[in-house]
Amino acid sequence: MSDKQKTYHKKATGNALATVKKHSKEHELKLFGSCFCPFVQRVWISLQVKGLDYQYIEVDPYKKPESLLEVNPRGLVPALRHGNWGCYESTVLMEYLEDLNAGHPLLPPNDPQLRAHCRLWSDHINRNIIPTFYRYIQSQETSDQIAHATELKDTIAKLVNAAHQHGPFFLGPSISFVDVQLAPWMLRMGRVLKPYRGWPDPEPGSRWARWMEAIEGEESVRSTTSTDELYLDSYERYAENRPDTSQLAKAVNSGRGLP
């Protein structure tokens, strides 16, 4: 452990900060978020892809403001308030934005089977890839880290095999629902897992490498991404598996599902 422990950041930096400033004005559609949270970034990317007007409200998730608790009594982000209505849970919020039928769709319109295909693989991300990501970053024993790294590679390989052959995104040339579901963790593989756990870069020329490059270059992703230092500092707590890191970390440590 370092002599001076790093802590989570409370304000976005870099490109994300510029986007926060652009969306600081009062609006009926409000996104409550925290700059380091990947679940928030999912919904944020969705809003950016769709080109919707919204207000971004940065909150400290460990000092929950009343305005957030009114939307989500548990005080977890992301949360959306749309007029007098509020809701939470990142995948639910992404579905809600789809149901507004406004802006660019992330689920293929008028294709129930392809939409179901996207939901199936989104479920794979939420049930398998994300929990394994956190087991890997939080594990302290080398043997456990090796096991979780192998599991993470296997779960990613299954997703890649289900993706469009040429891509570069999941369904082909354009970003869609499954890409947004995974994008924040794809970014954090290089910015968090690589420095803390030695996670390897994708094999050059591989389908996974093309996908990763496409995500890194996508404007909606870039505009919601802070500087590397923010993620490195904010995830030190996970890498050291400190007590009371988050409700998510507690759930992973106890073997429960994600909160």
C-alpha positions in Angstrom: 0.0 0.0 0.0 1.3 3.5 -0.8 2.3 5.8 2.1 -0.5 8.2 1.1 -3.8 6.6 0.1 -5.5 8.0 -3.0 -9.2 8.7 -2.9 -12.0 9.0 -5.4 -12.4 12.2 -7.4 -15.6 14.3 -6.9 -15.5 16.3 -10.2 -15.0 15.2 -13.8 -11.8 16.2 -15.6 -10.7 16.5 -19.2 -13.3 15.9 -21.9 -15.9 14.9 -19.4 -15.6 18.2 -17.5 -16.2 20.1 -20.8 -19.4 18.0 -21.3 -20.5 18.7 -17.7 -20.2 22.4 -18.4 -22.2 22.2 -21.6 -25.0 20.4 -19.7 -25.1 22.4 -16.5 -28.2 24.5 -17.2 -31.5 23.6 -15.7 -33.5 21.0 -17.7 -36.4 18.7 -17.0 -34.3 15.7 -17.8 -31.6 15.4 -15.2 -28.8 12.8 -14.8 -27.4 12.4 -11.3 -23.9 11.0 -11.7 -20.4 10.6 -10.3 -17.4 11.1 -12.5 -15.7 7.8 -11.7 -18.8 5.6 -11.9 -19.0 3.3 -15.0 -22.7 2.7 -14.5 -23.2 6.4 -14.7 -21.1 6.6 -17.9 -23.4 4.1 -19.6 -26.4 6.4 -19.3 -24.3 9.4 -20.1 -23.0 7.9 -23.3 -26.5 7.0 -24.2 -27.6 10.6 -23.8 -24.7 11.8 -25.9 -25.3 9.3 -28.7 -28.9 10.2 -28.8 -28.2 13.9 -28.9 -30.8 14.6 -26.2 -30.9 17.8 -24.1 -30.3 17.1 -20.4 -28.8 18.5 -17.2 -25.8 16.7 -15.7 -25.7 16.9 -11.9 -22.4 15.8 -10.3 -22.9 14.3 -6.8 -20.7 12.8 -4.2 -22.2 9.3 -3.8 -20.8 9.0 -0.3 -22.5 12.2 0.8 -25.9 11.7 -0.8 -27.8 14.9 -1.4 -31.5 15.0 -0.7 -32.3 15.7 -4.4 -30.7 12.2 -5.2 -32.5 10.5 -2.4 -35.8 11.7 -3.7 -35.2 9.8 -6.9 -33.4 6.8 -5.4 -33.8 6.2 -1.7 -30.7 4.1 -1.7 -28.7 7.0 -2.9 -27.0 5.1 -5.7 -26.1 6.6 -9.1 -27.0 6.8 -11.9 -30.4 8.2 -11.3 -32.7 10.1 -13.7 -35.4 12.7 -13.0 -37.6 13.5 -15.9 -40.1 16.2 -14.8 -41.8 14.8 -11.7 -40.8 11.2 -12.4 -37.6 9.5 -11.3 -35.9 6.2 -11.8 -32.5 4.4 -11.4 -30.4 1.4 -12.4 -28.3 1.9 -15.4 -29.8 -0.7 -17.8 -33.3 0.3 -16.9 -32.4 4.0 -17.6 -30.9 3.0 -21.0 -34.1 1.2 -21.8 -36.2 4.2 -20.7 -34.2 6.5 -23.0 -34.9 4.0 -25.9 -38.6 4.1 -25.0 -38.7 7.9 -25.4 -38.2 7.3 -29.2 -36.1 10.4 -29.4 -32.7 10.9 -31.0 -30.5 8.1 -32.4 -31.7 4.6 -31.4 -29.3 2.2 -29.7 -31.5 -0.8 -30.1 -32.4 -1.7 -33.8 -35.8 -0.4 -34.6 -38.5 -2.8 -36.0 -36.3 -5.9 -35.4 -37.6 -7.8 -32.3 -35.2 -10.7 -32.8 -32.1 -8.5 -33.1 -33.3 -6.4 -30.1 -33.7 -9.6 -28.1 -30.2 -10.6 -29.2 -28.8 -7.3 -27.9 -30.6 -7.8 -24.6 -29.3 -11.3 -24.2 -25.7 -10.2 -24.5 -26.3 -7.2 -22.4 -27.4 -9.6 -19.7 -24.2 -11.6 -20.2 -22.2 -8.4 -19.6 -24.1 -7.7 -16.4 -24.2 -11.2 -15.1 -20.7 -12.3 -16.0 -18.2 -9.7 -17.3 -18.8 -6.9 -14.7 -18.9 -9.1 -11.6 -15.7 -10.8 -12.8 -14.1 -7.4 -13.4 -14.6 -6.4 -9.7 -13.6 -9.8 -8.3 -10.4 -9.4 -10.3 -9.6 -5.9 -9.2 -10.5 -6.6 -5.5 -8.7 -9.9 -5.1 -5.5 -9.7 -3.1 -4.0 -13.1 -3.6 -2.0 -13.8 -6.8 -3.7 -17.2 -7.3 -7.1 -15.5 -7.1 -6.1 -12.8 -9.5 -4.9 -15.3 -12.1 -8.1 -17.2 -11.8 -10.3 -14.1 -12.2 -8.2 -12.8 -15.1 -8.7 -16.1 -16.9 -12.5 -16.0 -16.2 -12.7 -12.4 -17.4 -10.9 -13.3 -20.7 -13.3 -16.2 -21.2 -16.4 -14.1 -20.6 -15.1 -11.5 -23.0 -14.3 -14.1 -25.6 -17.9 -15.3 -25.6 -19.2 -11.8 -26.2 -16.7 -11.2 -29.0 -17.8 -14.5 -30.7 -21.4 -13.3 -30.6 -20.5 -9.9 -32.2 -20.6 -9.0 -35.8 -17.7 -10.6 -37.6 -16.1 -7.4 -38.9 -17.6 -4.8 -36.5 -15.9 -2.8 -35.3 -18.8 -2.5 -32.9 -21.1 -5.2 -31.6 -23.7 -5.0 -34.5 -21.4 -3.6 -37.1 -20.1 -0.1 -38.1 -22.1 1.9 -35.5 -22.2 2.0 -31.7 -25.3 0.4 -30.2 -26.8 -0.8 -26.9 -24.4 -3.6 -26.2 -21.4 -1.4 -26.9 -22.6 1.2 -24.5 -23.3 -1.4 -21.8 -19.7 -2.5 -21.9 -17.8 0.6 -23.0 -17.0 2.0 -19.5 -15.4 -1.2 -18.4 -13.5 -1.5 -21.7 -12.0 1.9 -20.9 -11.2 0.9 -17.3 -9.4 -2.3 -18.5 -6.5 -0.1 -19.8 -6.8 2.6 -17.2 -7.3 0.5 -14.1 -6.8 -3.2 -14.6 -3.6 -2.8 -16.6 -1.7 -0.6 -14.0 -3.1 -2.4 -10.9 -3.3 -6.0 -12.2 -1.1 -6.2 -15.3 -4.1 -6.8 -17.6 -2.7 -7.2 -21.2 -3.5 -5.0 -24.1 -5.7 -6.6 -26.8 -3.8 -8.7 -29.4 -3.1 -6.3 -32.4 -5.4 -6.9 -35.3 -7.8 -9.1 -33.3 -11.6 -8.5 -33.3 -11.3 -7.4 -29.6 -8.6 -4.9 -30.5 -10.7 -3.4 -33.3 -13.6 -3.2 -30.9 -11.5 -1.5 -28.2 -10.1 1.0 -30.7 -13.6 1.8 -32.0 -14.8 2.5 -28.4 -11.8 4.6 -27.6 -12.4 6.7 -30.7 -16.2 7.1 -30.4 -17.1 10.7 -29.7 -19.9 9.9 -27.3 -17.4 7.9 -25.2 -14.6 10.4 -25.4 -16.9 13.2 -24.4 -17.9 11.4 -21.1 -14.4 10.2 -20.2 -12.1 12.0 -17.7 -8.3 12.0 -17.6 -6.5 8.7 -16.8 -5.4 10.0 -13.4 -9.0 10.3 -12.2 -9.6 6.5 -12.7 -6.3 5.5 -11.4 -6.8 7.4 -8.1 -10.5 6.5 -7.8 -9.9 2.8 -8.2 -7.0 2.4 -5.8 -9.5 1.7 -3.1 -10.9 -1.3 -5.1 -7.4 -2.5 -5.9 -6.5 -2.5 -2.2 -10.0 -3.9 -1.3 -10.3 -1.3 1.5 -13.2 -1.6 3.9 -16.3 0.4 3.0 -15.1 1.1 -0.5 -18.7 0.8 -1.9 -21.9 -1.2 -1.7 -20.7 -2.9 -4.9 -17.4 -3.9 -3.4 -19.2 -5.3 -0.3 -21.4 -7.3 -2.5 -18.5 -8.8 -4.4 -16.6 -9.6 -1.2 -19.7 -11.4 0.2 -20.4 -13.3 -3.0 -23.7 -11.6 -3.6 -25.0 -10.2 -6.8 -24.3 -6.6 -7.7 -26.4 -4.0 -5.9 
